[in-house]
Amino acid sequence: LTGSGLTIYGQKTRHSGTSALDRVNVARLVVFLRTQLDKLAQPFIFEPNDELTRNEIKGAVESMLLEVQGQRGLYDFAVVCDETNNTPTRIDRNELYVDIAIEPVKAVEFIYIPIRLKNTGEIDKLGL
């Protein structure tokens, strides 16, 4: 960028391997989500590990993720907090699992604008 001085022009991280976490916007989103989820989970500590608690925390997580999705941070997400991931063994260990899968929104890094040359009158025929 001419006249801009020293500029960082990209958003790759130093994350090893190829994944969504090798981009700054996704890494920042995950840090934000972890922080928010930690705060969101605190009121559920020492609550009974039953269906009501699992439904309440699942609803709270889904509500938060819907807000992030509405702000263009996620394409989609899924939350599981039921007897499938909270087995009797986990409950007996005083653990509650909330499994979350997210599809983070990716940032535009490249813009392609091809120009096609057509003969006179050809565009009208093609409906372009």
Buried (B, 14 or more C-beta within 10 A) or exposed (E): EEEEEEEEEEBEBEBEEEEBBBBBBBBBBBEEBEEBBEEBBEEBEEEEBEEEBBEBBBEBBBEBBEEBBEEEBBEEBEBBBBEEEBEEEBBEEEEBBBBBEBEBBEEEEEEEEEEEEEEEEEEEEEEE
